[in-house]
Amino acid sequence: MKLFPIFTDLKGRQVLVVGGGAVAERKIRSLLAAGADVLAGAPEFTPGLLELAREGQQLALRQEAFQPEWLGEAWLVVAATDDLELNRDIAQLAGQARLFINVVDDPELSSFQVPSIVDRSPLTIAISSSGAAPVLARRLRERIESLFDHSLGALATLAARHRTAIRRLRPGLQRRREFYDWLLDGPVSSALRAQRFDAAEQALLNELSKPETAPVGEVVLVGAGPGDPGLLTLNALRALNEADVILYDRLVSDEVLELARRDAERVFVGKTPGEDHNATQTRIHELMREHALAGRRVLRLKGGDAFVFGRGGEELEYLAGHGIPYRVVPGLTAGLACTAYAGIPLTHRAHAQSVRFITAHSSKQDDALDWPSLASEKQTLVFYMGVSQIKWLERQLLKHGRSGDTPFSLIENGTRARQRTLTGRLSELAALATYHGFQAPSLLVVGEVATLGPRLSWYGTHIDHLEGSHEQQPRPAGQELQPLHS
């Protein structure tokens, strides 16, 4: 169940809580803190609830069994009794009245969940597991509590007090965003952490009094890694949250893009097989220049690392030639990340003393690779973008002396949720890849280290054809395993 998160204004609005025990008391205290008028009904109440009512809180108690008419003035309903049948009846009546209800510890009967809260009022951080794992939500709240200083509440209050002036004196969206970044990272935040509220406000006013300057655009060249968002660097994550425009490639995963600012403009500039890649690259150059000269922060987002078969050098040459400021955030290249997720070490004292990264975007007519050198043993070959050239790669390696018994691993969707790894012998590479339906993006590893994959694999599915026994997908009807090389 996926919930839509909202923050509700309950000030002056009635919330019905059915129940008078310890759980009901916790819910009622949270509701009162949010400014709600609470009507609580139950045959008995805890001493704490009775004391709250005597203190004159916005709490009315009805010491009797549940009455359906209590729903009449409510905006929200919380059922916090230990009577399952009663909770079910209340949920049904609330649904008929089109009221949102939370039945404590019963997500199936609930139309809303009460999240775990990190309170830095007016800043509120809420965590929900959709009712499936409340202990997990509580543990996450404990971790988040340690990440955000309590002065953030005062900072949010200060920003709200001067919001009109900030919008008037920083009318451009980018300049206003830069001002808020300064607010979070600069002297205002430092003064608030030191409880120097007057100094913080004066620093804010001093900054606003400075004349606004024209925004200066820049391009940040960021490697997004092979797909798992957990492999992003902190600098990459920061760039995703600061960008005004994101120019992203085909191999950038949706999970990585989800971490970007919601209001950033996203432009797909990926290259596809069969198109004129030079024309696409020219368009990328023009887009970077156009947006940067307009004063925007441009994020050029590439799968893997921009400087490993990513044309990052060409793009920097273009930016430098046009006087456009730029920065580079390296990414984890697929040759390192995908092999690690497949349990394949690139070097090993017993198997390989060197590793070579090679792009397979070649053809018979445009082949400048040193095949005799690549056919040497005791080295690991990592071929990028090689699925469409599998048959040709197999033939070239065998032709120039690499043994047909040389192990290989083909890693599809490396580091992603659907990662598959195929291990076998070089002489059967094309046939096995076709038989198991491997597609791009896939990375090919050739060398003795591939024998370690089936034993050390820890992520995704591993299909092993080296030892005779292997995990595999069902064979399509009528399909036989046949070699494809000649």
C-alpha positions as CSV (number, residue, x, y, z in Angstrom):
1,M,0.0,0.0,0.0
2,K,1.4,3.4,-1.1
3,L,0.2,6.4,0.9
4,F,0.0,10.0,-0.3
5,P,1.7,12.1,2.4
6,I,-0.1,15.3,3.5
7,F,0.3,17.6,6.5
8,T,-3.1,18.7,7.9
9,D,-4.0,21.9,9.7
10,L,-6.1,20.8,12.6
11,K,-6.2,24.1,14.5
12,G,-9.7,24.6,15.8
13,R,-11.0,21.4,14.1
14,Q,-12.5,18.5,16.0
15,V,-10.8,15.1,16.0
16,L,-12.7,12.2,17.6
17,V,-10.6,9.7,19.5
18,V,-12.5,6.6,20.7
19,G,-10.6,5.0,23.5
20,G,-9.2,6.1,26.9
21,G,-6.1,4.0,27.5
22,A,-2.4,4.7,27.2
23,V,-2.4,4.5,23.4
24,A,-5.3,6.9,23.2
25,E,-3.5,9.3,25.5
26,R,-0.4,9.4,23.3
27,K,-2.5,10.1,20.2
28,I,-4.5,12.8,22.1
29,R,-1.4,14.6,23.3
30,S,0.0,14.7,19.7
31,L,-3.3,16.1,18.5
32,L,-3.5,18.7,21.2
33,A,0.0,19.8,20.3
34,A,-1.1,20.3,16.7
35,G,-3.9,22.6,17.9
36,A,-6.8,20.2,17.4
37,D,-10.1,20.2,19.4
38,V,-10.3,16.7,20.7
39,L,-13.4,14.8,21.6
40,A,-12.5,11.5,23.4
41,G,-15.0,8.9,24.3
42,A,-14.6,5.7,26.4
43,P,-16.0,4.0,29.5
44,E,-12.8,4.8,31.4
45,F,-9.8,7.3,31.0
46,T,-6.2,7.2,32.2
47,P,-5.3,9.6,35.0
48,G,-3.3,11.6,32.5
49,L,-6.3,12.3,30.3
50,L,-8.4,13.3,33.2
51,E,-5.6,15.7,34.3
52,L,-5.4,17.2,30.7
53,A,-9.2,17.8,30.8
54,R,-8.9,19.5,34.2
55,E,-6.1,21.7,32.9
56,G,-8.5,23.3,30.4
57,Q,-6.9,21.8,27.3
58,Q,-9.0,21.6,24.1
59,L,-10.2,18.2,25.2
60,A,-13.8,17.1,25.9
61,L,-14.3,13.7,27.5
62,R,-17.4,11.5,27.1
63,Q,-17.2,8.7,29.7
64,E,-19.5,6.2,28.1
65,A,-19.6,3.6,25.4
66,F,-19.2,4.7,21.8
67,Q,-22.1,6.6,20.3
68,P,-22.3,7.0,16.5
69,E,-23.4,10.6,16.8
70,W,-19.9,11.5,18.0
71,L,-18.9,11.4,14.4
72,G,-21.1,14.4,13.6
73,E,-18.6,17.3,14.0
74,A,-15.4,15.4,13.5
75,W,-12.8,16.0,10.7
76,L,-10.7,13.0,11.6
77,V,-11.3,9.9,13.6
78,V,-8.9,7.7,15.7
79,A,-10.0,4.4,17.0
80,A,-7.7,3.3,19.8
81,T,-9.7,0.6,21.7
82,D,-8.7,-3.0,22.3
83,D,-12.1,-4.2,21.0
84,L,-11.6,-5.4,17.4
85,E,-15.3,-5.5,16.6
86,L,-15.8,-2.0,17.9
87,N,-12.9,-0.7,15.9
88,R,-14.3,-2.4,12.8
89,D,-17.7,-0.8,13.4
90,I,-16.2,2.7,13.9
91,A,-14.2,2.3,10.7
92,Q,-17.3,1.4,8.7
93,L,-19.3,4.3,10.1
94,A,-16.4,6.7,9.4
95,G,-16.1,5.5,5.9
96,Q,-19.8,6.0,5.3
97,A,-19.5,9.5,6.6
98,R,-16.4,10.1,4.4
99,L,-14.2,10.7,7.3
100,F,-10.5,9.7,7.4
101,I,-9.9,7.2,10.2
102,N,-6.8,5.7,11.8
103,V,-7.4,2.4,13.6
104,V,-4.4,1.9,15.8
105,D,-2.3,-1.2,14.8
106,D,-4.8,-2.1,12.0
107,P,-3.6,-0.7,8.6
108,E,-6.3,-2.5,6.7
109,L,-9.1,-0.6,8.5
110,S,-7.2,2.7,8.4
111,S,-7.6,5.3,5.7
112,F,-4.7,7.4,7.1
113,Q,-1.7,6.6,9.2
114,V,-0.1,8.6,12.0
115,P,3.6,8.9,11.1
116,S,6.7,9.0,13.4
117,I,7.5,12.7,13.8
118,V,10.8,14.7,14.0
119,D,9.6,18.0,15.4
120,R,11.6,21.1,14.5
121,S,8.5,23.3,14.5
122,P,7.6,24.9,12.1
123,L,9.7,22.3,10.3
124,T,8.2,18.8,10.6
125,I,9.7,15.6,9.3
126,A,7.3,12.6,9.1
127,I,8.2,9.0,8.5
128,S,5.6,6.3,7.6
129,S,5.9,2.6,6.7
130,S,2.2,2.7,5.5
131,G,1.4,0.9,8.8
132,A,3.4,-2.2,7.8
133,A,6.4,-1.7,10.1
134,P,5.9,1.0,12.7
135,V,9.1,-0.1,14.6
136,L,11.1,0.5,11.4
137,A,9.6,4.0,11.2
138,R,10.5,4.7,14.8
139,R,14.1,3.6,14.3
140,L,14.4,5.8,11.3
141,R,13.0,8.7,13.3
142,E,15.7,8.1,16.0
143,R,18.4,8.3,13.3
144,I,17.0,11.4,11.7
145,E,16.7,13.1,15.1
146,S,20.5,13.1,15.3
147,L,21.0,14.6,11.9
148,F,19.0,17.8,12.3
149,D,19.9,20.4,14.8
150,H,17.1,21.9,17.0
151,S,18.0,25.3,15.7
152,L,16.4,24.5,12.4
153,G,13.0,25.4,13.9
154,A,14.3,28.9,14.7
155,L,15.8,29.2,11.2
156,A,12.5,28.2,9.6
157,T,10.6,30.8,11.8
158,L,13.1,33.5,10.9
159,A,12.8,32.7,7.2
160,A,9.0,32.8,7.4
161,R,9.1,36.2,9.1
162,H,11.2,37.7,6.3
163,R,9.6,35.7,3.5
164,T,8.0,38.7,1.8
165,A,11.2,40.7,1.9
166,I,13.2,37.7,0.5
167,R,10.7,37.4,-2.4
168,R,10.8,41.1,-3.1
169,L,14.6,41.5,-2.9
170,R,15.5,38.2,-4.6
171,P,12.7,37.9,-7.3
172,G,14.5,35.4,-9.5
173,L,14.0,31.8,-8.5
174,Q,17.6,30.8,-8.8
175,R,18.8,33.8,-6.8
176,R,16.2,33.1,-4.1
177,R,17.3,29.5,-3.9
178,E,20.9,30.6,-3.6
179,F,19.9,32.9,-0.8
180,Y,18.2,30.1,1.1
181,D,21.3,27.9,0.6
182,W,23.3,30.7,2.2
183,L,20.8,30.9,5.0
184,L,21.2,27.2,5.8
185,D,25.0,27.1,5.4
186,G,26.2,30.5,6.5
187,P,26.4,32.9,9.5
188,V,22.7,32.9,10.2
189,S,22.6,29.2,10.9
190,S,25.8,29.4,13.0
191,A,24.4,32.3,15.1
192,L,21.1,30.3,15.8
193,R,23.0,27.3,16.9
194,A,24.8,29.5,19.4
195,Q,21.4,30.9,20.6
196,R,22.3,34.4,19.2
197,F,18.9,35.2,17.7
198,D,19.4,39.0,17.3
199,A,22.8,38.5,15.5
200,A,21.2,35.9,13.2
201,E,18.4,38.2,12.2
202,Q,20.9,41.1,11.6
203,A,23.0,38.9,9.4
204,L,20.0,38.0,7.3
205,L,19.0,41.7,6.9
206,N,22.6,42.6,6.0
207,E,22.7,40.0,3.2
208,L,19.3,41.2,1.8
209,S,20.5,44.8,1.7
210,K,23.3,43.9,-0.7
211,P,22.4,44.6,-4.4
212,E,21.4,41.6,-6.4
213,T,24.0,40.6,-9.0
214,A,23.3,38.7,-12.3
215,P,23.4,35.0,-11.8
216,V,26.4,33.1,-13.1
217,G,25.7,29.8,-14.7
218,E,27.9,26.7,-14.6
219,V,28.0,23.1,-15.7
220,V,28.6,20.3,-13.2
221,L,29.7,17.1,-14.9
222,V,28.5,14.2,-12.7
223,G,29.0,10.5,-12.8
224,A,25.8,8.8,-11.7
225,G,27.3,5.3,-11.3
226,P,25.8,2.2,-12.9
227,G,22.4,2.5,-11.3
228,D,22.2,1.8,-7.6
229,P,21.6,5.2,-6.0
230,G,23.4,4.1,-2.9
231,L,26.7,4.3,-4.9
232,L,26.3,8.1,-5.6
233,T,28.9,10.3,-3.9
234,L,27.8,13.0,-1.5
235,N,28.9,15.6,-4.0
236,A,26.8,14.0,-6.7
237,L,23.8,14.0,-4.4
238,R,24.4,17.7,-3.6
239,A,24.6,18.5,-7.3
240,L,21.3,16.7,-8.0
241,N,19.6,18.9,-5.4
242,E,21.1,22.2,-6.6
243,A,20.6,21.8,-10.4
244,D,18.2,23.9,-12.4
245,V,18.5,21.8,-15.5
246,I,19.5,18.1,-15.8
247,L,20.8,16.7,-19.1
248,Y,20.8,13.0,-18.5
249,D,21.9,9.9,-20.5
250,R,20.0,6.7,-21.3
251,L,22.0,4.7,-18.6
252,V,21.0,7.0,-15.7
253,S,18.6,5.0,-13.6
254,D,15.2,6.2,-12.6
255,E,16.1,5.7,-8.9
256,V,19.0,8.2,-9.3
257,L,16.8,10.7,-11.1
258,E,14.2,10.5,-8.2
259,L,16.8,12.1,-5.9
260,A,16.9,15.3,-8.0
261,R,15.1,18.5,-7.2
262,R,11.4,18.1,-8.1
263,D,11.3,21.4,-10.0
264,A,14.5,20.9,-12.0
265,E,14.0,20.8,-15.7
266,R,14.9,17.4,-17.0
267,V,16.1,16.9,-20.6
268,F,16.9,13.4,-22.0
269,V,20.0,13.5,-24.2
270,G,20.8,9.8,-24.4
271,K,22.2,8.2,-27.5
272,T,20.4,5.3,-29.1
273,P,21.8,2.7,-31.5
274,G,21.6,3.6,-35.1
275,E,21.4,7.4,-34.7
276,D,24.1,10.0,-35.5
277,H,26.0,10.2,-32.2
278,N,28.0,13.2,-33.4
279,A,24.8,15.1,-34.0
280,T,23.5,14.1,-30.6
281,Q,26.8,15.2,-28.9
282,T,26.7,18.6,-30.7
283,R,23.1,19.1,-29.3
284,I,24.4,18.3,-25.8
285,H,27.2,20.9,-26.2
286,E,24.7,23.5,-27.4
287,L,22.2,22.8,-24.5
288,M,25.0,23.1,-21.9
289,R,26.1,26.4,-23.4
290,E,22.6,27.8,-23.8
291,H,21.4,27.1,-20.2
292,A,24.7,28.1,-18.6
293,L,24.8,31.4,-20.4
294,A,21.2,32.0,-19.1
295,G,22.6,31.8,-15.6
296,R,21.4,28.3,-14.8
297,R,23.1,25.5,-12.9
298,V,23.4,22.7,-15.4
299,L,23.9,19.2,-14.3
300,R,25.3,17.0,-17.0
301,L,24.4,13.5,-15.6
302,K,26.1,10.5,-17.1
303,G,25.9,6.8,-16.2
304,G,29.0,5.4,-14.6
305,D,31.9,7.9,-14.8
306,A,32.0,10.7,-17.3
307,F,35.7,10.1,-18.0
308,V,35.5,6.4,-18.7
309,F,34.0,6.0,-22.2
310,G,31.6,8.9,-21.5
311,R,32.9,11.7,-23.7
312,G,33.4,13.8,-20.6
313,G,36.7,15.1,-21.9
314,E,35.1,16.3,-25.1
315,E,32.4,18.1,-23.2
316,L,34.9,19.9,-20.9
317,E,36.9,20.9,-24.0
318,Y,33.8,22.5,-25.4
319,L,33.0,24.3,-22.1
320,A,36.5,25.5,-21.6
321,G,36.6,26.8,-25.2
322,H,33.5,28.9,-24.6
323,G,34.6,30.2,-21.2
324,I,31.8,28.4,-19.3
325,P,32.6,27.6,-15.6
326,Y,32.4,23.9,-14.8
327,R,33.1,21.3,-12.1
328,V,33.5,17.5,-12.2
329,V,32.1,15.0,-9.8
330,P,33.5,11.6,-10.5
331,G,31.2,8.5,-10.5
332,L,31.8,4.9,-9.9
333,T,32.4,3.3,-13.3
334,A,30.5,0.2,-14.2
335,G,33.7,-1.9,-14.6
336,L,34.4,-1.5,-10.9
337,A,30.8,-1.5,-9.5
338,C,29.1,-4.2,-11.5
339,T,32.0,-6.7,-11.1
340,A,32.0,-6.1,-7.3
341,Y,28.2,-6.7,-7.1
342,A,28.8,-9.9,-9.1
343,G,31.5,-11.1,-6.7
344,I,34.2,-10.9,-9.4
345,P,37.6,-9.3,-8.3
346,L,39.2,-7.6,-11.3
347,T,42.7,-8.6,-10.1
348,H,43.8,-11.6,-8.1
349,R,47.2,-13.0,-7.3
350,A,46.4,-16.4,-8.6
351,H,44.5,-15.3,-11.7
352,A,45.2,-11.8,-13.0
353,Q,47.9,-9.1,-12.4
354,S,46.3,-6.5,-14.6
355,V,43.0,-5.2,-15.8
356,R,42.0,-3.5,-19.1
357,F,38.9,-1.5,-19.7
358,I,37.8,-1.5,-23.4
359,T,34.9,-0.1,-25.3
360,A,33.2,-2.6,-27.6
361,H,31.7,0.2,-29.8
362,S,33.8,-0.9,-32.7
363,S,33.2,-2.7,-35.9
364,K,35.1,-4.8,-38.4
365,Q,35.7,-1.7,-40.5
366,D,36.7,0.5,-37.5
367,D,38.8,-1.9,-35.4
368,A,41.9,-0.4,-33.9
369,L,42.2,-2.8,-30.9
370,D,45.4,-4.7,-30.3
371,W,43.9,-8.2,-30.3
372,P,47.1,-10.2,-29.9
373,S,47.8,-8.2,-26.7
374,L,44.2,-8.6,-25.5
375,A,44.4,-12.4,-26.1
376,S,47.2,-12.7,-23.5
377,E,46.5,-14.7,-20.3
378,K,46.8,-13.5,-16.7
379,Q,44.9,-10.3,-17.4
380,T,41.2,-9.3,-17.0
381,L,39.4,-7.7,-19.9
382,V,36.3,-5.6,-19.2
383,F,34.3,-4.7,-22.3
384,Y,31.8,-1.9,-22.1
385,M,28.8,-1.6,-24.4
386,G,29.5,-5.1,-25.8
387,V,26.1,-6.9,-26.1
388,S,25.6,-6.0,-29.8
389,Q,29.2,-7.1,-30.5
390,I,29.2,-10.4,-28.5
391,K,29.6,-12.7,-31.5
392,W,32.4,-10.5,-33.0
393,L,34.2,-10.2,-29.6
394,E,34.2,-14.0,-29.1
395,R,35.5,-14.6,-32.6
396,Q,38.3,-12.0,-32.4
397,L,39.6,-13.3,-29.1
398,L,39.6,-16.9,-30.2
399,K,41.2,-15.9,-33.6
400,H,44.1,-14.2,-31.9
401,G,44.9,-17.0,-29.5
402,R,42.7,-16.7,-26.4
403,S,41.7,-20.2,-25.3
404,G,38.1,-21.3,-25.8
405,D,38.1,-22.5,-22.2
406,T,38.8,-19.0,-20.9
407,P,36.1,-18.1,-18.4
408,F,33.8,-15.1,-19.0
409,S,31.1,-13.3,-17.0
410,L,28.3,-11.2,-18.6
411,I,26.6,-8.9,-16.1
412,E,23.2,-7.5,-17.1
413,N,21.7,-4.5,-15.2
414,G,24.7,-4.4,-12.9
415,T,23.9,-3.0,-9.3
416,R,20.2,-2.7,-10.3
417,A,17.2,-4.6,-9.0
418,R,17.2,-7.0,-12.0
419,Q,20.9,-7.8,-12.0
420,R,21.8,-11.2,-13.7
421,T,25.3,-12.6,-14.2
422,L,26.1,-15.3,-16.7
423,T,29.3,-17.3,-16.4
424,G,30.7,-19.7,-18.9
425,R,33.5,-20.5,-21.4
426,L,34.6,-18.1,-24.1
427,S,33.8,-20.6,-26.9
428,E,30.2,-20.5,-25.9
429,L,29.9,-16.8,-25.1
430,A,27.6,-15.7,-28.0
431,A,25.4,-18.9,-27.8
432,L,24.9,-18.6,-24.0
433,A,24.2,-14.9,-24.1
434,T,21.5,-15.4,-26.8
435,Y,20.1,-18.5,-25.1
436,H,19.5,-16.6,-21.8
437,G,18.4,-13.4,-23.6
438,F,21.0,-11.0,-22.2
439,Q,20.5,-7.4,-23.3
440,A,21.9,-3.9,-22.8
441,P,23.1,-2.6,-20.4
442,S,25.5,-5.5,-20.0
443,L,29.2,-5.6,-19.1
444,L,31.5,-8.4,-20.3
445,V,34.4,-9.7,-18.2
446,V,36.9,-12.1,-19.8
447,G,39.6,-13.8,-17.8
448,E,40.3,-16.3,-15.1
449,V,38.8,-14.1,-12.3
450,A,35.4,-15.0,-13.7
451,T,35.7,-18.4,-12.2
452,L,35.3,-16.8,-8.8
453,G,31.9,-15.2,-9.6
454,P,29.7,-18.3,-9.0
455,R,31.3,-18.9,-5.6
456,L,31.6,-15.2,-4.4
457,S,28.4,-13.9,-5.9
458,W,26.2,-12.0,-3.4
459,Y,23.8,-9.9,-5.4
460,G,21.2,-10.7,-8.0
461,T,20.9,-14.0,-10.0
462,H,24.0,-15.9,-11.1
463,I,23.8,-18.4,-14.0
464,D,26.8,-20.8,-13.9
465,H,27.7,-22.8,-17.0
466,L,31.3,-23.4,-15.9
467,E,30.6,-26.4,-13.7
468,G,27.8,-28.1,-15.5
469,S,25.1,-27.3,-12.9
470,H,23.6,-23.9,-13.2
471,E,20.5,-21.8,-12.4
472,Q,18.7,-20.7,-15.5
473,Q,15.5,-19.3,-16.8
474,P,13.0,-21.8,-18.5
475,R,14.1,-22.5,-22.0
476,P,11.6,-21.0,-24.6
477,A,9.7,-23.8,-26.4
478,G,11.6,-25.2,-29.3
479,Q,14.8,-23.2,-28.6
480,E,18.0,-25.2,-28.6
481,L,21.5,-24.2,-27.4
482,Q,23.6,-23.7,-30.5
483,P,27.0,-22.0,-31.0
484,L,26.7,-18.7,-32.9
485,H,30.4,-18.2,-33.8
486,S,31.9,-19.4,-37.0
